Amino acid sequence: MSINTNLWNRIRYSCWAPIYDLIAVPTRPMRRRSLALANLQPGERVLFVGAGTGLDLDFITAGPIVTATDLTPAMLEKLRRRAEQLNLAVGARVMDGHALEFADGSFDVVVLHFIVAVIPDPVRCIREAARVLRPGGRAVILDKFAPDDGPMPLWLRLLNPLAIVLATNVNRRLGSILAGSGLRVVHREAAALRGFFQIALAVKD
Ligand SMILES: C[S@@+](CC[C@H](N)C(=O)[O-])C[C@H]1O[C@@H](n2cnc3c(N)ncnc32)[C@H](O)[C@@H]1O
């Protein structure tokens, strides 16, 4: 039986929810950078997929219309509280990132922070993100990725079985996940740990 399921994700992220914000403190500069690349404009419709506890909300300034979705109610509950504290109007909904309950072209920007390496089927998730973006819309992706080419580095192969159980897959390659998705990468950069953490900005043509 595979552990790579929505059920396991909901269980483990329900466990992480109370301490997630503490563990994720080092990701703050990466979030700030990714959202700067997203360049949110006032009034733009932005969707956060796998939004978690809403740590990204701290970096929203321009006044976009924010929708946040996540599979795990305990994570979203924290997000709702954070939004309230920030006095930010956020439409928060429990939703599976494999099957977004929005019409085609509903958003100007989709934010995928630390979801592509976590969700069971990242290709489906990215395709859903592309579907709900309007033509010309932007997506930012921030996560841990293996190099696009060459053999999987030994340390990532060794780390993956434990990482998968605890929180995330560390053997995913962004290039192959994005191939054929309808999203074109216009910028990609190393965010931390010599490019293990990466940020990509992509556009829907
Ligand atoms: C590593 S956390 C990232 C949370 C947030 N995006 C952040 O940057 O802090 C992964 C999140 O993905 C959510 N998740 C896992 N599987 C999902 C799915 N199928 N659909 C939507 N969210 C999912 C988890 O509940 C968890 O909140």
The ligand as an SDF file (V2000), in Angstrom:
LIG
                    3D

 27 29  0  0  0  0  0  0  0  0999 V2000
    4.2860   21.6650    3.4350 C   0  0  0  0  0  0  0  0  0  0  0  0
    2.6590   22.2530    3.6960 S   0  0  0  0  0  0  0  0  0  0  0  0
    2.7340   23.8010    2.8350 C   0  0  0  0  0  0  0  0  0  0  0  0
    1.7050   24.7770    3.3050 C   0  0  0  0  0  0  0  0  0  0  0  0
    1.8190   26.1820    2.7520 C   0  0  0  0  0  0  0  0  0  0  0  0
    1.6390   26.2310    1.3370 N   0  0  0  0  0  0  0  0  0  0  0  0
    3.1480   26.7870    3.1200 C   0  0  0  0  0  0  0  0  0  0  0  0
    3.8450   27.2340    2.2010 O   0  0  0  0  0  0  0  0  0  0  0  0
    3.4680   26.8440    4.2910 O   0  0  0  0  0  0  0  0  0  0  0  0
    1.7520   21.2460    2.5620 C   0  0  0  0  0  0  0  0  0  0  0  0
    0.2800   21.5290    2.5960 C   0  0  0  0  0  0  0  0  0  0  0  0
   -0.3320   20.8130    1.5190 O   0  0  0  0  0  0  0  0  0  0  0  0
   -1.5770   20.3520    1.9660 C   0  0  0  0  0  0  0  0  0  0  0  0
   -2.0160   19.2800    1.0730 N   0  0  0  0  0  0  0  0  0  0  0  0
   -1.5720   18.0200    1.0230 C   0  0  0  0  0  0  0  0  0  0  0  0
   -2.2090   17.3210    0.0710 N   0  0  0  0  0  0  0  0  0  0  0  0
   -3.0800   18.1850   -0.4970 C   0  0  0  0  0  0  0  0  0  0  0  0
   -4.0420   18.0710   -1.5360 C   0  0  0  0  0  0  0  0  0  0  0  0
   -4.2710   16.9300   -2.1790 N   0  0  0  0  0  0  0  0  0  0  0  0
   -4.7660   19.1550   -1.8540 N   0  0  0  0  0  0  0  0  0  0  0  0
   -4.5960   20.3330   -1.2000 C   0  0  0  0  0  0  0  0  0  0  0  0
   -3.7030   20.4950   -0.2010 N   0  0  0  0  0  0  0  0  0  0  0  0
   -2.9660   19.4420    0.1440 C   0  0  0  0  0  0  0  0  0  0  0  0
   -1.3300   19.9480    3.4000 C   0  0  0  0  0  0  0  0  0  0  0  0
   -2.5260   19.8630    4.1270 O   0  0  0  0  0  0  0  0  0  0  0  0
   -0.4150   21.0580    3.8680 C   0  0  0  0  0  0  0  0  0  0  0  0
   -1.1390   22.1190    4.4340 O   0  0  0  0  0  0  0  0  0  0  0  0
  1  2  1  0
  2  3  1  0
  2 10  1  0
  3  4  1  0
  4  5  1  0
  5  6  1  0
  5  7  1  0
  7  8  2  0
  7  9  1  0
 10 11  1  0
 11 12  1  0
 11 26  1  0
 12 13  1  0
 13 14  1  0
 13 24  1  0
 14 15  1  0
 14 23  1  0
 15 16  2  0
 16 17  1  0
 17 18  1  0
 17 23  2  0
 18 19  1  0
 18 20  2  0
 20 21  1  0
 21 22  2  0
 22 23  1  0
 24 25  1  0
 24 26  1  0
 26 27  1  0
M  CHG  2   2   1   9  -1
M  END
$$$$
